[in-house]
Amino acid sequence: MSHQQADAIDVEAIREEFPILQREFDGQQVVYLDNAATTQTPDPVVDAMSDYYRESNANVHRGIHHLSQEASEAYEVAHDRVAEFINADGREEIIFTKNTTEGENLLAYSWGLAELGPEDTVVLTEMEHHASLVTWQQIAKRTGASVEYIRVDETGRLDMDHAAELIDDDTAIVSAVHVSNTLGTVNPVSELTDLAHEHGALSFIDGAQAVPNRPVDVTEIDADFYAFSGHKMAGPTGIGVLYGKQNLLEDLNPYLYGGGMIRKVTFEDSTWGELPWKFEPGTPPIAEAVGLHAAVDWLEAIGMDRIETHEEELAAYAYDRLEAEEDVEIYGPEGGPDRGGLVSFNLEGVHAHDLTSIMNDHTIAVRAGDHCTQPLHDKLGVPASTRASFYVYNTRDEVDKLVAALDDARQLFA
Ligand SMILES: Cc1ncc(COP(=O)(O)O)c(C=O)c1O
């Protein structure tokens, strides 16, 4: 179906493609506000994957038989579609991984282990997800490189003066999250990339919370590497993407070895195949690639601009409603263009886990914890927060239900 309309998104029509959103527990319909963890999967994506299994399933790498030809074609074309979606130059620049985390590890192991040394600095931000923070920390320990963090200011934004101070000729790579999964902050990733390039450093952007929710153009950002996950963008679990500039990927050695990625193997040595296959050894996630392709088609039929606007409005609405509650503390910038579609907060006197459990009594799905940003929570001075995160199918009415449920928590814990 087409969702194109003159202005706003037709949320009701979209919701019909998600049977899971009709589910009820104890007579209450699910309010799904845990989209930063994983989004729901619309019927066309599920159908594309089940059609693949019903009609075309075979291993790829261009077997001779019809089914393998068909599966290989579908798998390869999915790379082209993703390249087009983020405005990469072509399939050579799109490596399918398991998720964002694997993309970060791929780069850290293949580039970082080989290139970093005691004279180098890796510059991160204080709002990095553990997927990049822990990975670079460990690679730095093994190579002797040091890790520095761009400060987050009291508004939840990056201190760009501090960034300009930290990024210097010793910087080997700047690794920054595009949209913070805790603060919701949309970071100036082009500016950070420019700073990195001015000092001959590389830039890596963690786009796990950006690609699903807003138009992303890797060429415009000029990032050297950029990663994201299928399951946060209406696609399946088990597939993610590492984008890299072709000339950089050509020079990198693979970090996983095996079949499907080689050119020539002898008992003594091996040489690698073409991009992107040299980074995709073994049987890849074929049905998942078909699903990711369908998810990209589905998102673009709605329009990434309109998805961004819808989420920005919902986040601003949630921010305003929560801010009006005197006993609620919100983290990150106020609603507006530099806040993505999520809001993390705490209710005074109630632990985030208890609050989330009370939300669950109302069948409201939100997440409690440190959201894989422990050092950032330490800095905020709280062990955990509750996060409501929105997607294209969420409504203001659902935000109202979230805010109304706070009263229960107050009554129980007052
Ligand atoms: C900003 C950010 N980076 C990385 C990740 C890791 O994604 P995945 O678990 O799909 O590897 C997440 C997931 O929550 C995230 O929000």
The ligand as an SDF file (V2000), in Angstrom:
LIG
                    3D

 16 16  0  0  0  0  0  0  0  0999 V2000
   23.3210    4.1930   19.5390 C   0  0  0  0  0  0  0  0  0  0  0  0
   23.4050    2.7000   19.4890 C   0  0  0  0  0  0  0  0  0  0  0  0
   24.5170    2.1170   19.0530 N   0  0  0  0  0  0  0  0  0  0  0  0
   24.6280    0.7970   18.9550 C   0  0  0  0  0  0  0  0  0  0  0  0
   23.6050   -0.0300   19.3310 C   0  0  0  0  0  0  0  0  0  0  0  0
   23.7740   -1.4900   19.2110 C   0  0  0  0  0  0  0  0  0  0  0  0
   22.8820   -2.0110   18.2750 O   0  0  0  0  0  0  0  0  0  0  0  0
   22.7980   -3.5700   18.0680 P   0  0  0  0  0  0  0  0  0  0  0  0
   22.3800   -4.1580   19.3790 O   0  0  0  0  0  0  0  0  0  0  0  0
   21.7740   -3.7530   17.0060 O   0  0  0  0  0  0  0  0  0  0  0  0
   24.1480   -4.0170   17.6600 O   0  0  0  0  0  0  0  0  0  0  0  0
   22.4230    0.5130   19.8020 C   0  0  0  0  0  0  0  0  0  0  0  0
   21.3240   -0.3410   20.2690 C   0  0  0  0  0  0  0  0  0  0  0  0
   20.5570   -0.0260   21.1210 O   0  0  0  0  0  0  0  0  0  0  0  0
   22.3220    1.9320   19.8820 C   0  0  0  0  0  0  0  0  0  0  0  0
   21.2080    2.5110   20.3330 O   0  0  0  0  0  0  0  0  0  0  0  0
  1  2  1  0
  2  3  1  0
  2 15  2  0
  3  4  2  0
  4  5  1  0
  5  6  1  0
  5 12  2  0
  6  7  1  0
  7  8  1  0
  8  9  2  0
  8 10  1  0
  8 11  1  0
 12 13  1  0
 12 15  1  0
 13 14  2  0
 15 16  1  0
M  END
$$$$
